[in-house]
């Protein structure tokens, strides 16, 4: 088993928490090179993780012939150009979510991956809902009956104060059309049910400009503070989404699945608990997720095993990424026009 050498482009919090330790935990994997936003931060990461090469540009990393795979830990604005260049240079790609700035970039990335089927293409999945993933699938298949309604919640007060500085996730040039927690909560939902085919959305930005600490200037907020979506599924079920960054004491990330025979509720944070109640029950009870059914985080291991031909990517391939980016685009389009938008997925 040959050593797999990984180049790291972007070395933020999630890379430090998950990707770097996860990759190094795999047998015969090394972190070969790093390029972060500044030379100083690259040097710090190299020292901390014993990375031999420090590059000043991401292009140098993807062009390094000794590197087998690229881990992209940047903000979404860099995901597409780095991915396309990595494939052209024969590198496997693990990219942070959200997949891209918009649906057009996502389709470009997917098309490039299809042109290089010998290379692994993986998107870092949402960790939400992963632990009870198999149990949710079982309950949907056997206990809740015909799916009738879906509720998706994800609110907090991160942007409730107008004086809170601009976060990169609110910056259009960095984050694109990605809005609040919409993508990170919608993604686990469509692991379990079919993607919606129609959306009607409304958005609002209560604080249109915020102070950017990096530039020292007031800048436009590029993403909404509040998002509401009504969806229709192929089976006829309806969905309601409520995403907000300006709600005090609101519900955190949750998914409710209402069926003809019962209800399943997944409270994803902070407790990661699953609840079920049959139609005949007086109240819902917590579902025990046994160790043999619990799904743990092993994204980096999955990536390396896929490179070695041991397994296929489940969490998350580029086709799934394209679909959630096309859903996000439909939400944006509906909110801008006030019209219902029908979805026809390209992947």
Helices and strands as residue ranges (DSSP letters): E 4-9, H 13-14, I 15-19, H 20-24, E 29-35, H 39-49, E 53-54, H 58-63, E 69-72, G 76-78, H 79-88, E 92-95, H 103-115, E 121-123, H 133-142, E 147-155, G 168-170, H 172-175, H 182-192, E 196-204, E 209-212, E 217-220, E 226-233, E 238-244, E 254-259, E 262-267, E 273-278, E 285-286, H 299-307, H 318-337, E 341-342
